[in-house]
Amino acid sequence: MSMRIISCGILLAAIFIAGTQSLLAQNKGPQQPPMPAMFHKMGLSGLCGDKSNLYVMAGGKILEYSLSDMTLKLSVDLPDLPAPSAPPEGPVSSGKNSPPPPPNAPHGLYAIDGYLYVLAGPVVYRYSTPDLKLQTSVELPKPHAPQGSE
């Protein structure tokens, strides 16, 4: 009886291993193309305020609320990511949009002296407040791989 249990255990382990290897082999197939660049904006969120307004980044938009009664005053779309300066490594996308930054891309808002600074992925945007007109943008330098010391 115990020999039968051991045989069943070995058989189940073999089936599990074979199934896992099959799934791993399937996952090494062609990669899905990256999502369009507009989707990078959906995961970015944050908020900040000045003396009279609350600025919220959510759902690909910058929203301006009045602090006095929390009514929505203005909404603008976040700009699309700039085109990459060098072709990405790995599978090539056939779409016109650049690939989105990773889900943990840097993002945030900061309001001071009549300007709202928005960090969205690799770009810092400067908007005038309270009209939320885009004034300028700066693409951050790409980080360099650390060089080993010998």
N, C-alpha and C positions, 0 to 999 in steps of 0.2 A: 504493500500500500504506500509506504513512504517513497519507494522508487518511482511510483506513478506520479506523486506530487512533485518530486524533483524534476521528472521529465516534463510535466506540464509547466513548471516554472521556467525551465530552460527554453521550452517552445515559446512561451509568452515573451521572454526576454529577447529571443531571436526575432519575433514578429515586431516588437517595439523598435529594436535597432534597425531592422530593414525599413520600417515605415519612416523612422527619423531620417535615415540616409536618403530615402526617396524624396522627402520634403526638402531636405537641404539641397539636393540636386536640382529640384524644380526652382528653388529660390536663386540659384546661381545663373538662371537663364537671363534673357534680355531684361534690362532694367526698364522701368516705366520712365517715360520722359518727364522732366521736371514740370511742375505746375506753372501756369503763366505767372508772370511777375506780380500781377495784381493780388494774388493770394498771399504774398508776403505781408501785405498790409493788414490782413484780417487778424493775425495773431498779436500784432503790436498794440499795446494799451498803456495808458498812464494818465496822470492828471497833475495839474498844478494850477496856481491862481495868482492874481495880482489884487490890487485894492478893490476892484469892482467886478471882476470876472473870474469864472472857473473855466479852465481849458481842459478838455478831455480828448484823448486820442483813443479811438475804438472803432472797430469795423471798417478800417480804411479811411476814416474821416477824422478831422479835428472839429470838435464841437465847442462852441463858446456859450456859456450860460451866465446869466446875470446872478451875482451872489445875493442880491436883495430878495429875489423871489424865485430863484432857480428856474427861470424860463429860458428856453433855448433862443439865443439871439442870432447865431450864425453857424453855418456848417460848411466846411470845405473839404474836398477830397485830398488825400495825401498824394503827392506826385508818384509816378512810376519810378522804379529803380533806373539808374543810368545804365547804358549798355556796358558790358564788361570790356575792359581795355585789352585783355588778352583772351584768346579762346580757352574755355574751360577744359580741364582734363577729363577724360572718361567719355561716356556716350554723348554724342552731339544731338542737341535738340533741333528739330526742324522749325520750331516756332520763332516768331520775331521777338518775343519778350525774353529778357534775361532771366536766368534761374533765380529763384528766391533765396534769400539768406537762410541759414539754418534756423530752426524754430527758436533757438535761444539767442537770436540776433539782438544786439544792443538796441535799446529804444528808451525814450524818455522825453519829458517836456521840462522847460525852464522859462519862466517869464520874468523879465526885468527891464526897466527903463523904456517902456513902450515897444518891446519886442518879445516875441515868443520863439524860443529856440526848440526845434524838434529834431531829435535823433531818431532816425528810422533806418535800421540796417547800417549800411556803410556811408550814409549821408547825413549831414547836419543842415537843416533848413532854417532860415530866419524869416519870420513873418512879422509884419507891423501889427500892433494891436491898437484899437479893438477891431479893425476892419479885416484882419487875417489875410492881407495881401502878401503874397510871397515876394520877398525882397531879394534874397540870394540863397545859394546853396553851395556847400563845400563837400566834395567827396573825400572821405578819410583815406589816408594811405593804407595800402594793403599790408598786413603784418608779414614780416620776413621770418622764415624758419630759423630757429636758433642754431647758431654755428657751434659745433663741438669744440671743446678745448683740448689741446694735445699736450 
